Amino acid sequence: MVNTVQRLAYKAFGLQIYSELPLPELPLTDQPGLIGSISVIQADLAERWANIPKVSLSLGLLGNEVMFEIKDTAIFSVQDGNTIVVSPAAHADEDCIRLFILGSCMGILLMQRRVLPLHGSALVIDKKAYALVGRSGAGKSTLASYLMDQNYRLISDDVIPVMVQNGHPLAVPGYPQQKLWQQSLDYLGMSSSSYRPLFQREAKFAVPVHDRFHAEPLPLAGVFELAVSSDSPITVQPIQGMERFHTIFNHTYQKHVVSHLGIMEWHFSLIASFVNRLPIYRLTRPEQGFSAPEQAALVLETIHNQVEER
Protein backbone atom coordinates (compact mmCIF):
# COMPACT_ATOMS: atom_id res chain seq x y z
CA MET A 1 0.00 0.00 0.00
CA VAL A 2 1.34 3.42 -0.94
CA ASN A 3 1.98 5.76 1.97
CA THR A 4 0.10 9.04 1.71
CA VAL A 5 0.65 12.54 3.07
CA GLN A 6 -1.62 15.56 3.26
CA ARG A 7 -1.34 17.30 -0.10
CA LEU A 8 2.24 18.53 -0.07
CA ALA A 9 2.87 21.01 -2.89
CA TYR A 10 5.74 20.33 -5.30
CA LYS A 11 7.23 22.18 -8.28
CA ALA A 12 7.89 20.58 -11.68
CA PHE A 13 6.98 21.02 -15.37
CA GLY A 14 5.83 24.62 -14.74
CA LEU A 15 3.17 23.29 -12.36
CA GLN A 16 2.43 23.52 -8.67
CA ILE A 17 1.59 19.89 -7.88
CA TYR A 18 -0.54 19.17 -4.82
CA SER A 19 -0.05 15.47 -4.14
CA GLU A 20 -1.43 12.98 -1.66
CA LEU A 21 1.39 10.64 -2.67
CA PRO A 22 4.95 11.57 -1.68
CA LEU A 23 7.04 12.75 -4.65
CA PRO A 24 10.48 13.09 -3.04
CA GLU A 25 12.24 13.73 -6.37
CA LEU A 26 10.53 17.12 -6.62
CA PRO A 27 11.31 20.35 -4.75
CA LEU A 28 8.59 21.68 -2.46
CA THR A 29 7.00 25.04 -3.23
CA ASP A 30 4.39 27.44 -1.89
CA GLN A 31 4.29 29.42 -5.14
CA PRO A 32 1.81 28.99 -8.03
CA GLY A 33 3.18 27.32 -11.13
CA LEU A 34 3.91 29.11 -14.40
CA ILE A 35 1.13 27.15 -16.10
CA GLY A 36 -1.06 26.53 -13.05
CA SER A 37 -1.73 23.97 -10.34
CA ILE A 38 -2.79 20.33 -10.44
CA SER A 39 -3.68 17.59 -7.97
CA VAL A 40 -2.42 14.02 -7.62
CA ILE A 41 -4.83 11.97 -5.57
CA GLN A 42 -5.31 8.31 -4.66
CA ALA A 43 -8.65 6.54 -5.18
CA ASP A 44 -10.14 3.18 -6.16
CA LEU A 45 -10.50 3.25 -9.97
CA ALA A 46 -11.50 -0.39 -10.48
CA GLU A 47 -15.15 0.27 -11.39
CA ARG A 48 -14.30 3.33 -13.52
CA TRP A 49 -11.64 1.34 -15.39
CA ALA A 50 -14.08 -1.50 -16.05
CA ASN A 51 -16.63 0.87 -17.60
CA ILE A 52 -14.52 3.37 -19.59
CA PRO A 53 -14.45 2.76 -23.39
CA LYS A 54 -11.17 1.09 -24.36
CA VAL A 55 -8.98 1.78 -27.40
CA SER A 56 -6.65 -1.05 -26.37
CA LEU A 57 -6.36 -3.57 -23.53
CA SER A 58 -4.45 -1.05 -21.43
CA LEU A 59 -5.77 2.34 -22.61
CA GLY A 60 -9.21 3.88 -22.12
CA LEU A 61 -10.61 7.30 -23.05
CA LEU A 62 -13.79 9.20 -22.34
CA GLY A 63 -14.04 12.90 -23.15
CA ASN A 64 -11.01 14.63 -21.68
CA GLU A 65 -10.09 11.70 -19.43
CA VAL A 66 -7.32 9.22 -20.30
CA MET A 67 -6.98 6.02 -18.26
CA PHE A 68 -4.30 3.37 -18.51
CA GLU A 69 -3.37 0.27 -16.55
CA ILE A 70 0.14 -0.94 -15.75
CA LYS A 71 -0.17 -4.54 -14.59
CA ASP A 72 0.87 -5.12 -10.94
CA THR A 73 1.52 -1.38 -10.57
CA ALA A 74 -1.58 0.83 -10.81
CA ILE A 75 -4.50 2.16 -12.79
CA PHE A 76 -3.99 5.83 -13.67
CA SER A 77 -6.56 8.44 -14.70
CA VAL A 78 -5.51 11.81 -16.15
CA GLN A 79 -8.44 14.23 -16.17
CA ASP A 80 -9.00 17.64 -17.78
CA GLY A 81 -5.38 18.76 -17.50
CA ASN A 82 -5.69 19.29 -13.78
CA THR A 83 -5.99 15.96 -11.94
CA ILE A 84 -4.10 12.67 -11.84
CA VAL A 85 -5.86 9.85 -9.96
CA VAL A 86 -3.85 6.78 -8.96
CA SER A 87 -5.26 3.41 -7.91
CA PRO A 88 -2.27 1.30 -6.80
CA ALA A 89 -2.25 -2.47 -7.22
CA ALA A 90 -1.70 -4.63 -4.15
CA HIS A 91 1.98 -4.70 -3.15
CA ALA A 92 2.88 -2.29 -5.95
CA ASP A 93 6.35 -0.75 -6.07
CA GLU A 94 5.99 2.90 -5.02
CA ASP A 95 9.04 3.93 -7.07
CA CYS A 96 7.46 2.42 -10.18
CA ILE A 97 4.16 4.24 -9.53
CA ARG A 98 6.01 7.57 -9.26
CA LEU A 99 7.83 6.82 -12.50
CA PHE A 100 4.50 6.68 -14.34
CA ILE A 101 3.08 9.72 -12.53
CA LEU A 102 6.10 11.86 -13.49
CA GLY A 103 6.39 10.36 -16.98
CA SER A 104 3.34 9.06 -18.85
CA CYS A 105 0.74 10.88 -16.73
CA MET A 106 2.54 14.24 -16.97
CA GLY A 107 3.02 13.88 -20.72
CA ILE A 108 -0.71 13.34 -21.21
CA LEU A 109 -1.67 16.08 -18.72
CA LEU A 110 0.58 18.63 -20.44
CA MET A 111 -1.10 17.90 -23.77
CA GLN A 112 -4.52 18.30 -22.13
CA ARG A 113 -3.28 21.77 -21.06
CA ARG A 114 -2.05 22.40 -24.65
CA VAL A 115 1.62 22.36 -23.68
CA LEU A 116 3.88 20.35 -26.03
CA PRO A 117 5.81 17.60 -24.20
CA LEU A 118 8.99 16.66 -26.07
CA HIS A 119 10.71 13.35 -25.28
CA GLY A 120 14.34 14.08 -24.53
CA SER A 121 16.77 16.06 -22.41
CA ALA A 122 17.23 19.84 -22.42
CA LEU A 123 20.28 21.80 -21.30
CA VAL A 124 21.38 25.40 -20.91
CA ILE A 125 24.05 26.42 -23.42
CA ASP A 126 24.94 30.11 -23.86
CA LYS A 127 21.88 31.13 -21.81
CA LYS A 128 19.48 29.34 -24.17
CA ALA A 129 17.81 25.92 -24.04
CA TYR A 130 18.84 23.15 -26.44
CA ALA A 131 16.97 19.83 -26.63
CA LEU A 132 18.44 16.39 -27.30
CA VAL A 133 15.77 14.06 -28.71
CA GLY A 134 15.93 10.55 -30.14
CA ARG A 135 14.62 7.03 -29.78
CA SER A 136 15.24 5.03 -26.62
CA GLY A 137 18.91 4.01 -26.47
CA ALA A 138 20.11 6.80 -28.80
CA GLY A 139 22.21 8.25 -25.98
CA LYS A 140 20.27 11.38 -25.01
CA SER A 141 20.81 11.13 -21.26
CA THR A 142 24.43 10.00 -21.62
CA LEU A 143 25.30 13.00 -23.81
CA ALA A 144 23.33 15.30 -21.49
CA SER A 145 25.22 13.94 -18.47
CA TYR A 146 28.57 14.46 -20.20
CA LEU A 147 27.62 18.06 -21.05
CA MET A 148 26.57 18.60 -17.42
CA ASP A 149 30.05 17.47 -16.38
CA GLN A 150 31.30 20.34 -18.60
CA ASN A 151 29.21 22.76 -16.45
CA TYR A 152 26.12 22.98 -18.67
CA ARG A 153 22.97 22.80 -16.53
CA LEU A 154 20.02 20.47 -17.02
CA ILE A 155 16.54 21.92 -17.66
CA SER A 156 14.66 18.65 -17.99
CA ASP A 157 15.20 14.94 -18.55
CA ASP A 158 12.74 12.63 -20.32
CA VAL A 159 9.79 15.08 -20.56
CA ILE A 160 10.51 18.63 -21.82
CA PRO A 161 7.45 20.92 -21.57
CA VAL A 162 7.49 23.41 -24.44
CA MET A 163 5.24 26.48 -24.37
CA VAL A 164 4.92 28.69 -27.44
CA GLN A 165 4.69 32.45 -26.89
CA ASN A 166 4.26 34.73 -29.94
CA GLY A 167 5.60 32.00 -32.20
CA HIS A 168 8.70 31.36 -30.08
CA PRO A 169 9.15 28.08 -28.16
CA LEU A 170 10.04 28.19 -24.46
CA ALA A 171 11.53 25.20 -22.61
CA VAL A 172 10.08 24.80 -19.12
CA PRO A 173 12.10 23.04 -16.38
CA GLY A 174 11.20 19.49 -15.31
CA TYR A 175 12.77 18.45 -12.01
CA PRO A 176 16.36 17.93 -10.80
CA GLN A 177 16.89 14.27 -11.63
CA GLN A 178 18.38 12.26 -14.50
CA LYS A 179 17.67 8.66 -15.44
CA LEU A 180 20.79 6.77 -16.51
CA TRP A 181 21.30 3.15 -17.58
CA GLN A 182 24.05 1.07 -15.98
CA GLN A 183 26.05 1.25 -19.23
CA SER A 184 25.91 5.06 -19.20
CA LEU A 185 27.11 5.15 -15.57
CA ASP A 186 29.98 2.85 -16.54
CA TYR A 187 30.92 5.05 -19.52
CA LEU A 188 30.85 8.17 -17.34
CA GLY A 189 32.87 6.58 -14.53
CA MET A 190 29.97 6.73 -12.03
CA SER A 191 29.28 3.94 -9.54
CA SER A 192 25.72 2.59 -9.52
CA SER A 193 26.10 1.87 -5.79
CA SER A 194 25.73 5.63 -5.23
CA TYR A 195 22.28 5.77 -6.85
CA ARG A 196 18.82 4.25 -6.41
CA PRO A 197 17.37 2.02 -9.14
CA LEU A 198 14.26 3.61 -10.63
CA PHE A 199 12.36 0.58 -9.41
CA GLN A 200 13.01 -3.02 -8.40
CA ARG A 201 15.24 -5.08 -10.70
CA GLU A 202 15.62 -2.09 -13.03
CA ALA A 203 19.09 -1.45 -14.48
CA LYS A 204 18.29 2.25 -14.81
CA PHE A 205 19.15 4.60 -11.96
CA ALA A 206 17.85 7.89 -10.55
CA VAL A 207 20.68 10.44 -10.42
CA PRO A 208 19.86 13.61 -8.43
CA VAL A 209 21.25 16.78 -10.06
CA HIS A 210 20.14 19.53 -7.66
CA ASP A 211 23.42 21.44 -8.01
CA ARG A 212 23.39 21.22 -11.83
CA PHE A 213 19.75 22.10 -12.48
CA HIS A 214 18.36 25.27 -14.08
CA ALA A 215 14.97 26.04 -12.57
CA GLU A 216 13.72 28.85 -14.82
CA PRO A 217 12.21 28.68 -18.35
CA LEU A 218 14.45 29.60 -21.28
CA PRO A 219 13.92 30.15 -25.03
CA LEU A 220 14.36 26.89 -26.95
CA ALA A 221 17.11 27.77 -29.46
CA GLY A 222 17.75 24.42 -31.13
CA VAL A 223 17.03 20.70 -31.27
CA PHE A 224 19.49 17.87 -31.89
CA GLU A 225 17.99 14.52 -32.93
CA LEU A 226 20.38 11.73 -31.94
CA ALA A 227 20.70 8.83 -34.37
CA VAL A 228 22.80 5.65 -34.32
CA SER A 229 24.56 4.08 -37.30
CA SER A 230 26.53 0.85 -37.49
CA ASP A 231 29.23 2.29 -39.73
CA SER A 232 28.95 6.10 -39.68
CA PRO A 233 31.46 8.48 -38.11
CA ILE A 234 30.12 11.19 -35.79
CA THR A 235 28.38 13.74 -37.99
CA VAL A 236 25.88 16.56 -37.63
CA GLN A 237 23.59 17.70 -40.43
CA PRO A 238 20.81 20.29 -40.49
CA ILE A 239 17.33 18.84 -40.98
CA GLN A 240 15.45 20.65 -43.74
CA GLY A 241 11.92 21.10 -45.06
CA MET A 242 9.00 19.00 -43.88
CA GLU A 243 11.37 16.59 -42.14
CA ARG A 244 11.76 19.27 -39.47
CA PHE A 245 8.02 19.08 -38.75
CA HIS A 246 8.10 15.28 -38.61
CA THR A 247 11.10 15.35 -36.25
CA ILE A 248 9.23 17.40 -33.65
CA PHE A 249 6.02 15.40 -34.26
CA ASN A 250 7.78 12.05 -33.82
CA HIS A 251 9.49 13.08 -30.59
CA THR A 252 6.33 14.30 -28.91
CA TYR A 253 5.99 12.41 -25.62
CA GLN A 254 2.97 10.07 -25.57
CA LYS A 255 2.12 11.06 -29.17
CA HIS A 256 -0.01 7.90 -29.52
CA VAL A 257 -2.81 9.58 -27.53
CA VAL A 258 -2.89 12.77 -29.64
CA SER A 259 -5.47 11.48 -32.12
CA HIS A 260 -7.56 9.85 -29.38
CA LEU A 261 -7.70 13.16 -27.48
CA GLY A 262 -8.98 14.93 -30.60
CA ILE A 263 -6.10 17.41 -30.54
CA MET A 264 -4.42 16.58 -33.86
CA GLU A 265 -5.22 20.04 -35.26
CA TRP A 266 -3.75 21.73 -32.18
CA HIS A 267 -0.64 19.52 -32.34
CA PHE A 268 -0.05 20.27 -36.03
CA SER A 269 -0.74 23.99 -35.64
CA LEU A 270 1.50 24.39 -32.61
CA ILE A 271 4.48 22.68 -34.25
CA ALA A 272 3.92 24.62 -37.50
CA SER A 273 3.89 27.91 -35.55
CA PHE A 274 7.57 27.66 -34.58
CA VAL A 275 9.31 24.84 -36.46
CA ASN A 276 10.56 26.98 -39.37
CA ARG A 277 12.43 29.37 -37.10
CA LEU A 278 13.96 26.65 -34.87
CA PRO A 279 17.33 25.16 -35.95
CA ILE A 280 17.04 21.35 -35.97
CA TYR A 281 19.97 18.99 -36.56
CA ARG A 282 20.57 15.25 -36.78
CA LEU A 283 23.59 14.09 -34.77
CA THR A 284 24.69 10.62 -35.85
CA ARG A 285 27.05 8.49 -33.79
CA PRO A 286 28.55 5.01 -34.27
CA GLU A 287 26.71 2.15 -32.59
CA GLN A 288 29.72 0.92 -30.67
CA GLY A 289 31.92 2.71 -28.16
CA PHE A 290 31.68 5.81 -25.97
CA SER A 291 31.66 8.91 -28.15
CA ALA A 292 29.99 11.50 -25.89
CA PRO A 293 33.09 13.80 -25.79
CA GLU A 294 33.21 13.99 -29.60
CA GLN A 295 29.42 14.42 -29.84
CA ALA A 296 29.50 17.22 -27.23
CA ALA A 297 32.30 19.02 -29.10
CA LEU A 298 30.31 18.84 -32.35
CA VAL A 299 27.12 20.10 -30.64
CA LEU A 300 28.97 23.06 -29.11
CA GLU A 301 30.71 23.88 -32.41
CA THR A 302 27.37 23.78 -34.24
CA ILE A 303 25.75 26.10 -31.70
CA HIS A 304 28.73 28.47 -31.87
CA ASN A 305 28.49 28.61 -35.67
CA GLN A 306 24.72 29.10 -35.43
CA VAL A 307 25.22 32.11 -33.15
CA GLU A 308 27.92 33.54 -35.45
CA GLU A 309 25.56 33.37 -38.45
CA ARG A 310 22.79 35.41 -36.76
Buried (B, 14 or more C-beta within 10 A) or exposed (E): EBEEEEEBBBBBBBBBBBBBBBBEBBEEBEEEBBBEEBBBBBEEBEEBBEEBEEBEEEBBBEEBBBBBBBEEBBBBBBBEBBBBBBBBBEEBBBBBBBBBBBBBBBBBBBBBBBBBBBBBBBBBBEEBBBBBBBEEEBBBBBBBBBBBBEEBBBBBBBBBBBBBEEEBBBBBBBBBBBBBBBBBBEBBEBEBEEBEBBBEEBEBBBBBBEEBBBBEBBEBBBBBBBBBEEEEEBEBEEBEEEEBBEBBBBBBBBBEBBEBBEBEEBBEEBBEBBBEEBBBBBBBBBEEEBBBEBBBEBBBEBBEEBEEEE
